[in-house]
Every structure is written in C-alpha cells, then in structure tokens.
Amino acid sequence: MVLKVVLRNLQKHPFLNLVKVIGLGLALTGILFIALFLKNELTYDSYHQKSARTYRYTSTDPDFFSGKHFARIVNPGYIHEMSDALPELEEFVRLRPVRGGLIKYDQRYYKVAQAFECDSTFFNVFDAEMLMGNKETVLENPASMVITQSFAQKVFGDKNPVGEVLTLPSGQYYGEDQDFTIAGVMKDFPANSHFHSDFVATPLADQFTNGWAWTYLVLAENTTVENVKAGIFDYLKNNNETNPEEMDTEVHLQKISDIHLNSHKLREIEENSNIRNVYVLAIAAFILLLISISNYANLNIGMSGFSAKYLFINKLLGSSKSAVVKYFFFEGICILAAALFFTVLLSVPVNAAIVRFYQLNLLAGNSTTIFLLVLAFSLLTLVLGMLPVLKSVFSSIRLGGNRGSAVAVHRNGVSRVLIVFQYAFSIALIITVIVISRQTNYALKNSMGVQQNNVICFESVHASIQQKFAVLKAELLQYNSIESVSAMLEPPGGEANDMFPFEMEDYETEDPDRNFESIGVFPCDYSFPSIFNLQFLAGTNFSENNKDNEGSGEYIINKAAMKRLRYSNPEDIVGKDFKLIFSSPGSGITIPKGKIIGVVEDFHLSSLRKQVEPLVLFKRDKLWLLNFVVSVKAGMKDEALADMRKVWNELFPEYPFQYEHVDALYKRVYKTELLQARLLSVFTLIALFICSMGLFGLALIITQNRTKEIGVRKVNGARVSEIITLLNKDYMKWVALAFVIACPAAWFAMDKWLENFAYKTPLSWWIFVLAGILALGIALFTVSLQSFRAASRNPVEALRYE
C-alpha cells in the first residue's frame, strides 16, 4: 500500500523527482571516479608482496653535485658486498637504465620507452605475473631478458619470443653490440607502478661498477629503518679510502609505496604526483557528496507538503510515526534506485574516455570498492536526506498542521543553511578550478618553446644519428617548410643536472681547500638560443660554427649562473675568460678555453616546480647532442612533417621516424595538474548543476506556496520587476553569505597547493570576485526563470489557486 502511494506521488511531480535523480546520479558518478582515482594514487607499488619492507636507497653529499639529491646512486658496485655485510638486508636489486632508446631484431630497430639492466634478484624484490618462463630461474644467466606482453606483441606479433635474440646496438653508450636472449614474458606492469619498463635483462658482464642505478633494498623482518641507515653509513665510512672521519655522506631510505606521492628527487624514473593533489581531489569529492545530499534533503523538505493529505489521513486513522518513516524510506529507495541506474549509464562512457586519454581503467578490478562506495553513498543519502524532512514533518504534525498545508520552506532555517553551504562549496570549487587552471596555463606558457607551438623534438636519438646531425640539419634547411634546426643534451621538459668544474677570470673559490668549484652545463648546437627565442640581457649569440679552437671557445650563461658567479650586471661579466674542465681520463674530450659572450634570461627547461639552476651553454660538434629540435614555419606543419620523414628515411632508413611536439612533452611533465584541472572542472560543473537544479526546484515550491500572495500584490499594483525582486532577494543574501564562508577556506587550500611550484601565479582578488559573481549569476538566472513565470501570471488565476 505504502509503495503504491509513493509511486503515485512520484508520478505527480516528475520534474522535481527527475532533479533529485539527476543530482544524485551525477554526484555518485563523480564521487565514484574520484575515489577510484585516489585509490589508484594511494596504492602505488603496494601490489608487491614485500612492499612494506622494500626501500629505495639514495645518498647525498655536499661535495657531490653540490649536495643535489638524486633518485639513483652512482657507481653502485659495492651494493653486493654491503648486502652481505649487513644482516639487516634481506635482498637488493639495482636497475640500470638501458640507454639509446632502440633495440634491434631481425635487422630492424624498435623504440624502447623504458628498460633496465638489473640483478638476477629482480623477481625476489618486485612481483610480476609471468606468462612464459619461471621467475625463480628466468634471470639466473647473464644476458637473459624478460619482456612485457605489449612489447612482445609489438616486436614479434603472435610468434613465441622465448629463445629469440634482441640486440642493443653499439654507439655512444655501448662500445659494441650486446645480444640478449629472451627467457620469459611477463604481464605489463600495472598502472599504479612507479616504473613501466618494456623489458628487464641481466647484463652480459658487470655493468654496475660505474654509472648510475636505482637501488632497492628489502629489509629483514623486525628491522628498523634507522638501524639499517646507521649500518649503511658505517659500511660507507669503513670503506672510504680517502678521509673516513670527514665523510659528509647522508643515507636516505624511502619506502617504495611512498615514491609516487612523496618523492621529487632528481632523475626519478617517471614523473611523480604529489600528495597535495590527493588532498585537493579528496576535498572535492567530499564537497560533491555534501552538495548532493544537502540538495536532496532540501528538495525533500520542500516537497514534503505534497504528501500532506496522505500524512494527515494517516494521522486521523491513528498511524504511528513509523508509518511516516516507512513512507519516506520507500520514497528514498525509489529515487536511489533510479539514480543508481543513471550512474551505470554514465559510468561506462566516462570510463571509456579515461581509458582512451589516460590509459587508466578505473572500473577494472575494483568491484568490491565500487560496491562499498555505492552502499556508503546510498546509506548516507537515505539517512541524511530523510532526517531534515522527518524533523519538519513531525514538527508540523505536533503543531497541528492542516491537511492541505505544506511545510513552509522559505521560513525553515534548515533549508537556508543547506543552500548557503551548497553555494559555499560551489564557490570554493570554482576558485580551485580557476587557480589550478591558471597555474597550469602559466607553467605551460613559460615552458621553453611552447609559445611558438611549432617546435618538434626527436628525443634521445641513437649515437649513429647524432654523428650525422650536421648532414641532417643541412638537408632539412633546404626545404621551405623548415625554419630552424638545433640539438641539445636534454629534451624540453628534461633535467639539466650535469656539472663541471670551471675556471673564470677574477673568480676565487670561497673554499681554500678546493681547487675548483662546479657549475651546471648544457651542451647544445649554436642555433639553440635562437630556436627557443632566449632573451639576451647582454652580449651576443654563438657564431654559426660548432667547432672552437683553444682560446676561442664561446660560452653563454643564464641569469642564475651570472648570480652564481657573483655578478649583478650582465654587461660586466661579458668578455670574461672562462673554461670548463671535463675530468674523464682517457676520453679524449677537451672543452676549449674561451670567453663568456652572452647572458640570457633564465629559461624553464624543466618543470616550474623547481628553481632554475645556474647553466653554462656551450657549443658541441656531434658529442652530447642527444635531442634534435626542429621549428617549422607557421601553417606548414603537415608539409614540414612530410619533408622531415622523407629526409629521415633517406639518411636513416633502418631507424623509426618518431617525434614529439614540444608542447606535448611539457603536457607530459604537468599531466597530473592537467588531469586534476579537468577533473575538477567537470566536478564543479556537476556541483553547480546540482545546486542550480535544486534551487530551481525549491524556487518552484516556494513560488507555489506564495501564489496567493503574488496575486494579491499584483491586484494592488505591484509591477513584475518588484515581484521578481521580492522573490529573489533572499537568494542573493544566501549566495553573499556563501561567498564570505568560501573565500578564506579556498584561499588557504590554494595557497598550500601553490607551494608545489617554485614559480607561481599570485592569488589575485579578482579570482574570488569572479567566482562569487559566477555563483550569484547562475543562482539568479535559475530562480529568475521561475520568479518571472510566477510574477507574469494572471492575478485572477493566482487568486483561484487552490
């Protein structure tokens, strides 16, 4: 009987009930995807069985790269002996990056995005599901390789790859070809892993004595981190061949599950996220939950009067309060069921879009989490959505409400409070979206080469291609579509961390015990400053020749380097004698002594999260020019790409033609902020839509309750504008109060978020004003639609109402 009455009453007011369903459905969809995304962020690397005891080992030393903290360690050959000497260490593995970006099979080269040479203990530390091969023995032999499923498909198709040989080609990184035998195939590493290598392989010979490697230690059970750090420090001190008593090395251990959200060291394997981003999205989900439930409760309060006859008759027949609760419970169940169905319809295309653009399937493998989220949302909605309306109904019954009376929504304090907080949360979300979008746009705009929007990069080209850079450049410049060609050590968005000792005229080191100090270096082609439009503060660009004789070397420094060299006026340092000292015995590499010929404004090669480092730019011929950049003429991008492909295939037919737009490289650097801005924009629109539709529904209810009042005022000469003002003034006060509440909270949250960046936009006052105006405009537009309809109605019809 109750269910029959509920369905009948729902059919009587389809628009208002549809508003409830859409509001709850949109909110649940948004909350569901935020929660699943946050779960993905918070569970990085937790799928490894030993993740709780696995730590990444790093160290810092004030005399090594000026104390910079790298995510990997240099010359980790001692790790094996150190592990044997420390009983607190159960296992270790070193990951040495496979360089060159290419691997050869059957006389064809394939692009390698990420790969490692590792110890045979790799699968003792990290978990991976093997499709072919035994993880206990698959890496026990030198030059054994395990490739991922996707890489196997790319290279071999449906062919069984086990036993096949892949070759790392000789070049800048390898003196001769290195062959690896495929011993197994594993599933791709999951999305919530801090690395995603195409393959791992044991080296042909010991490759860990020199160079860099990311190093992971598995601690024995019941061992404290502090004890292990102390043990490592003592080992390093006892094996320091120079001055063990003066060793300033500091040992760091970071839990593997903390890397993604809490590590921002130099040379991370992949770009990490930030824990503050998690906080922002979690708060956004909480706001969306409060807005949806408060909107649902508000509409329930407003519509409770429509059930007055049913409740009054039940009261006369002697029904208890439980009957009233039962009625509203069944009504809530029906609304929730429709909202859940709407959520299912929305979730499938939303997840498909996320998979397409971000390669992240949030619905896969999360059935238990989804069930718990839906259950929690449903219970909260039922309980918190029913309590205010039950309170209002029971109050009305105790006061002896008439059978046809509706609950006086416009006089009900609960309703006002809910509307105020709905719009306070919405205004805070608007401010958040504006600040994050503004900062992200600022970061992209100030990234090197992005503003031109016509620069293309060939990343980490092979050494044999580097040797022919001059030929490639000459060939490309013959085409009308090509504007300029250059090359440099690091790609746009990369990190320039290399440092060389230096000598400079009139410069004296502050430390008398040190012969030389070091400074950041950036080898490049002579056209580098011009292709990226670097701003010269003094001096001139490089001459058009990469070769310099001893004494005629040319150096350009950035503003940060000028300050590092204790100069404040760019004109004063131009012309000073300068020399970089490359200390690598037997390399045969010399950098000619010369002069500082120019000073440029600081440019942002890497992320704006970091301070610009002092850099010395100098020309090189072939050596250290790992990344090629090409600028194309405006409006000729397609023609230029065709010309580049033609030249590339003529010069390097065996190498794949793969490139990336510079703006895409920087979007990869800021992918977390971009995704966050897009998600928050969508959720803000959802929140505003829910608020607006809820407010529209309440305005409809309130104007219906004041129909006779409006008719009387019109009969007595009130104009339409006066009635609209009368009906709207309360909403304006509510939004104004919401603005006052939202601003301090939003300012505090965004000020903390902006601390992620060394260079940031200010929190300008107009952002808050704009958010308030938008919220007020949306609210007034929403309620004015209903107010105008009520105010322009024939007063005779109004006086006949009920």
Secondary structure, 3 states (H helix, E strand, C coil): CHHHHHHHHHHHCHHHHHHHHHHHHHHHHHHHHHHHHHHHHHCCCCCCCCHHHEEEEEEECCCCHHHCCECCEECHHHHHHHHHHCCCEEEEEEEEECCCCEEEECCEEEECCCEEEECCCHHHHCCCCEEECCCCCCCCCCCEEEEEHHHHHHHHCCCCCCCCEEEECCCCCCCCCEEEEEEEEECCCCCCCCCCCCEEECCCCCCCCCCEEEEEEEECCCCCHHHHHHHHHHHHHHCCCCCHHHCCCEEEEEEHHHHHHHCCCECCCCCCCCHHHHHHHHHHHHHHHHHHHHHHHHHHHHHHHHHHHHHHHHHHCCCCHHHHHHHHHHHHHHHHHHHHHHHHHHHHHHHHHHHHHHCCCCCCCCHHHHHHHHHHHHHHHHHHHHHHHHHHHHHHHHCCCCCCCCCCHHHCHHHHHHHHHHHHHHHHHHHHHHHHHHHHHHHHHCECCCCCCCEEEECCCCHHHHCCHHHHHHHHCCCCCEEEEEEECCCCCCCCCCEEEEEECCCCCCCCCCCCEEEEEEEECCCHHHHCCCCEEEECCCCCCCCCCCCCEEEEEEHHHHHHCCCCCHHHHCCCEEEECCCCCCCCCCCCCEEEEEEECCCECCCCCCCCCCEEEEECCCCCCCEEEEEECCCCHHHHHHHHHHHHHHHCCCCCCCCEEHHHHHHHHCHHHHHHHHHHHHHHHHHHHHHHHHHHHHHHHHHHHCHHHHHHHHHCCCCHHHHHHHHHHHHHHHHHHHHHHHHHHHHHHHHHHHHHCCCCCCCCHHHHHHHHHHHHHHHHHHHHHHHHHHHCCCHHHHHHCC
